Amino acid sequence: MSHVDETLAAYEGIAARYDELNAQLDTSSLVARFVEAADRYGSGGRRLLDAGCGTGRSSVAFRERGFEVTGYDLSPAMVATARRRPGAEEIRFLVGRLQEPPPGLTGFDVVACVDVPMTYLTGTEQLRQALTAARDQLTEDGVLVFDLNTIGYYRRMFSVPTVADRGDRYVAWFAESPRIEADAVVITQFDLFERNGAGWERLSMRHVQRHHSERTVREAAEQAGLHVVATHGLVGTSARDPADEDEHDRILYVARRSDLAGSQGR
């Protein structure tokens, strides 16, 4: 099974319960950081593409902030869940991969990849393809905003086996790799145990991700015709500057087309 197929299988199997299991994520606050970046570095236009939209939580949050939203995701089951989400009635949802998006998606003022979907691109060429696709989806003065996990986050969260006790539910996870290295694939095993009467049910999944360093991202972006104009660290959903690969959880990247990036700096 390819890494893409493993990712698809993981999310297809958990789509109906994804929001419940990830209720601790403050999507509204995370989206707020994306909107701040888009407003600061973008054109002010309100056509937004939510690439890797999952169950549509971020799509609805963008819609509530005045954007005209289209979303797409790898998983048909996640997209089906998004279409049923309250508040998503005026959002168009499609199925497609970041590096092979649905056809006809052009003319967006903002392309957003929220909650690290690009970590599932396990090769540098896949990352370049996804960034090229995003460039083609943007207007001439549009902006791409995406987040990626830091190496510090991977090491803090997955270097040792961990169990979270949530009453009638236990979640266990660990990285299969003996060492977590920069710019390397990180394979994580997740096991969910839930009480069912006198017994327990188990749901297992593997997530195959890759850490992409800032240097790798910048190089791939340039190859894709984009220029990274800003980076911001995230701890939870709070912004931190300057971005730090060891101390912060994620880095929020902002990129524009290379021919129009001008002299805007980091």
C-alpha positions as CSV (number, residue, x, y, z in Angstrom):
1,M,0.0,0.0,0.0
2,S,1.4,3.4,-1.0
3,H,1.7,6.2,1.6
4,V,-1.2,8.1,-0.2
5,D,-3.4,5.0,0.1
6,E,-2.5,4.6,3.8
7,T,-3.5,8.2,4.4
8,L,-6.8,7.7,2.5
9,A,-7.6,4.5,4.4
10,A,-6.9,6.2,7.7
11,Y,-9.3,9.1,7.1
12,E,-12.0,7.1,5.3
13,G,-12.2,4.8,8.3
14,I,-12.5,7.6,10.8
15,A,-14.4,10.3,8.9
16,A,-17.7,9.9,10.7
17,R,-16.0,10.4,14.1
18,Y,-13.2,12.7,13.1
19,D,-14.7,15.9,14.6
20,E,-15.5,14.1,17.9
21,L,-12.0,12.7,18.3
22,N,-10.4,16.1,17.4
23,A,-12.8,18.3,19.4
24,Q,-9.8,19.7,21.4
25,L,-8.5,21.5,18.3
26,D,-9.6,25.2,18.3
27,T,-10.3,25.4,14.6
28,S,-11.7,28.9,14.8
29,S,-8.6,30.3,16.5
30,L,-6.3,28.5,14.0
31,V,-8.3,29.9,11.1
32,A,-8.0,33.3,12.6
33,R,-4.2,33.1,12.3
34,F,-4.6,32.2,8.6
35,V,-7.0,35.1,8.0
36,E,-4.5,37.5,9.7
37,A,-1.8,36.3,7.3
38,A,-4.0,36.5,4.3
39,D,-5.2,40.0,5.2
40,R,-1.7,41.2,5.8
41,Y,0.1,39.8,2.8
42,G,-2.8,39.2,0.3
43,S,-4.8,41.4,-2.0
44,G,-7.9,41.7,0.2
45,G,-9.9,39.5,-2.2
46,R,-12.4,37.1,-0.6
47,R,-12.4,34.0,-2.9
48,L,-10.8,31.3,-0.9
49,L,-9.8,27.7,-1.7
50,D,-9.6,25.4,1.4
51,A,-7.2,22.7,0.1
52,G,-7.2,19.5,2.2
53,C,-10.4,20.7,3.9
54,G,-11.2,17.5,5.8
55,T,-14.7,17.6,7.3
56,G,-15.1,21.2,6.5
57,R,-14.6,22.8,9.9
58,S,-12.0,25.2,8.6
59,S,-14.2,25.9,5.5
60,V,-17.1,27.0,7.6
61,A,-14.9,29.1,9.8
62,F,-13.5,30.9,6.7
63,R,-17.1,31.4,5.5
64,E,-18.1,32.9,8.8
65,R,-15.3,35.5,8.3
66,G,-16.7,36.6,5.0
67,F,-14.9,34.4,2.4
68,E,-16.5,32.8,-0.6
69,V,-15.2,29.3,0.0
70,T,-14.6,26.2,-2.1
71,G,-13.0,23.1,-0.4
72,Y,-11.6,19.8,-1.5
73,D,-10.0,16.8,0.2
74,L,-8.4,13.4,-0.6
75,S,-11.1,11.5,1.3
76,P,-14.6,11.1,-0.2
77,A,-15.9,10.2,3.2
78,M,-14.5,13.4,4.8
79,V,-16.0,15.4,1.9
80,A,-19.4,13.8,2.4
81,T,-19.2,14.8,6.1
82,A,-18.3,18.3,5.1
83,R,-21.3,18.6,2.9
84,R,-23.6,17.8,5.8
85,R,-22.0,20.2,8.2
86,P,-24.3,23.0,9.4
87,G,-23.2,26.3,7.9
88,A,-21.7,24.6,4.8
89,E,-24.8,25.0,2.6
90,E,-23.1,27.6,0.4
91,I,-19.7,25.9,0.2
92,R,-18.8,23.7,-2.7
93,F,-16.9,20.6,-1.7
94,L,-14.9,18.4,-4.1
95,V,-12.6,15.4,-4.0
96,G,-9.0,15.6,-5.0
97,R,-5.4,15.5,-3.9
98,L,-3.2,18.4,-3.1
99,Q,-0.8,17.5,-5.9
100,E,-3.7,16.5,-8.3
101,P,-6.6,18.8,-7.4
102,P,-10.0,18.8,-9.1
103,P,-9.9,20.6,-12.5
104,G,-11.0,24.1,-13.0
105,L,-10.0,25.5,-9.6
106,T,-8.5,28.9,-10.5
107,G,-8.9,32.6,-9.7
108,F,-8.6,32.3,-5.9
109,D,-7.4,35.2,-3.8
110,V,-6.4,32.9,-1.0
111,V,-5.4,29.2,-1.1
112,A,-5.3,27.8,2.5
113,C,-4.1,24.4,3.7
114,V,-5.2,24.3,7.3
115,D,-4.1,21.8,10.0
116,V,-1.0,20.4,8.3
117,P,-2.4,18.5,5.3
118,M,0.9,19.0,3.5
119,T,2.7,16.9,6.1
120,Y,1.2,13.9,4.3
121,L,3.2,14.7,1.2
122,T,6.1,12.3,1.9
123,G,8.4,13.3,-0.9
124,T,9.9,16.6,-1.9
125,E,8.6,16.2,-5.4
126,Q,5.0,15.7,-4.0
127,L,5.5,19.0,-2.1
128,R,6.7,20.8,-5.2
129,Q,3.7,19.5,-7.2
130,A,1.3,20.6,-4.5
131,L,2.8,24.1,-4.4
132,T,2.7,24.3,-8.2
133,A,-1.0,23.4,-8.1
134,A,-1.6,26.1,-5.5
135,R,0.3,28.7,-7.6
136,D,-1.9,27.8,-10.6
137,Q,-5.0,28.2,-8.4
138,L,-4.1,31.8,-7.3
139,T,-4.9,35.1,-8.9
140,E,-1.9,37.1,-9.9
141,D,-1.8,38.8,-6.5
142,G,-3.2,36.0,-4.5
143,V,-1.6,34.4,-1.4
144,L,-1.0,30.8,-0.3
145,V,-1.1,30.2,3.5
146,F,-0.2,26.7,5.0
147,D,1.1,25.2,8.2
148,L,3.6,22.4,8.8
149,N,4.7,20.6,12.0
150,T,8.1,21.4,13.3
151,I,10.8,18.9,14.1
152,G,10.5,19.9,17.7
153,Y,6.8,19.0,17.7
154,Y,7.4,15.6,16.2
155,R,10.1,14.8,18.8
156,R,8.0,16.1,21.7
157,M,4.8,14.3,20.7
158,F,6.0,11.0,19.2
159,S,9.5,10.2,20.4
160,V,8.2,8.0,23.2
161,P,5.0,5.9,23.4
162,T,2.2,7.9,24.9
163,V,-1.3,7.0,26.3
164,A,-4.0,9.6,26.9
165,D,-6.7,8.6,29.4
166,R,-10.1,10.1,28.5
167,G,-12.4,8.1,30.8
168,D,-14.1,5.5,28.7
169,R,-11.6,6.1,25.9
170,Y,-7.8,5.6,25.7
171,V,-5.7,6.9,22.8
172,A,-2.2,5.5,22.4
173,W,0.4,6.6,19.9
174,F,4.1,6.2,19.0
175,A,6.5,6.8,16.1
176,E,7.6,3.6,14.5
177,S,10.9,5.2,13.5
178,P,13.6,4.8,16.2
179,R,14.8,8.3,15.5
180,I,12.9,11.3,14.2
181,E,15.1,13.3,11.8
182,A,14.6,16.5,10.0
183,D,13.3,16.2,6.5
184,A,12.4,12.5,7.1
185,V,9.3,10.5,7.0
186,V,7.6,10.0,10.4
187,I,5.3,6.9,10.6
188,T,3.0,7.0,13.6
189,Q,0.8,4.3,15.0
190,F,-2.5,5.4,16.6
191,D,-4.7,3.0,18.6
192,L,-8.1,4.1,20.0
193,F,-9.7,1.9,22.7
194,E,-13.3,2.6,23.7
195,R,-15.4,0.9,26.2
196,N,-18.3,-1.1,24.7
197,G,-20.4,-2.6,27.5
198,A,-18.2,-5.0,29.5
199,G,-15.5,-5.0,26.8
200,W,-13.4,-2.6,24.7
201,E,-13.3,-1.9,21.0
202,R,-10.1,-1.0,19.2
203,L,-9.5,1.2,16.2
204,S,-6.0,1.3,14.7
205,M,-4.5,3.5,12.0
206,R,-1.1,4.5,10.7
207,H,-0.3,8.0,9.7
208,V,2.6,8.5,7.3
209,Q,3.9,12.1,7.4
210,R,7.1,13.9,6.6
211,H,8.8,16.7,8.3
212,H,9.6,19.5,5.8
213,S,12.2,21.9,7.0
214,E,12.0,25.6,6.2
215,R,14.9,25.3,3.8
216,T,13.1,22.5,1.9
217,V,9.9,24.4,1.8
218,R,11.6,27.5,0.5
219,E,13.4,25.6,-2.2
220,A,10.3,23.7,-3.3
221,A,8.3,26.9,-3.4
222,E,10.9,28.6,-5.6
223,Q,10.8,25.6,-8.0
224,A,7.0,25.9,-8.0
225,G,7.1,29.6,-9.0
226,L,6.3,30.8,-5.5
227,H,8.3,32.9,-3.0
228,V,7.9,32.6,0.8
229,V,7.2,36.1,2.0
230,A,6.7,35.3,5.7
231,T,6.9,32.6,8.4
232,H,5.3,32.7,11.8
233,G,5.6,30.2,14.6
234,L,2.5,28.6,16.2
235,V,2.3,27.2,19.7
236,G,-1.2,25.7,19.8
237,T,-3.1,28.4,17.9
238,S,-1.1,31.4,19.3
239,A,1.4,33.2,17.0
240,R,5.0,33.4,18.0
241,D,7.8,35.3,16.2
242,P,10.3,34.6,14.9
243,A,9.4,31.0,13.9
244,D,11.5,28.4,15.7
245,E,11.7,24.7,14.5
246,D,12.7,23.4,17.9
247,E,10.5,25.5,20.3
248,H,7.2,25.9,18.3
249,D,4.6,23.4,17.3
250,R,4.1,24.5,13.7
251,I,5.3,27.1,11.2
252,L,2.8,29.1,9.3
253,Y,4.1,29.8,5.8
254,V,2.9,32.6,3.5
255,A,3.8,32.5,-0.2
256,R,3.1,34.6,-3.2
257,R,3.8,34.1,-6.9
258,S,7.5,34.7,-7.5
259,D,6.9,37.3,-10.3
260,L,4.9,39.4,-7.9
261,A,6.4,38.8,-4.5
262,G,8.4,42.0,-4.8
263,S,10.6,43.0,-2.0
264,Q,8.3,41.7,0.8
265,G,10.5,40.0,3.4
266,R,10.1,37.4,6.1
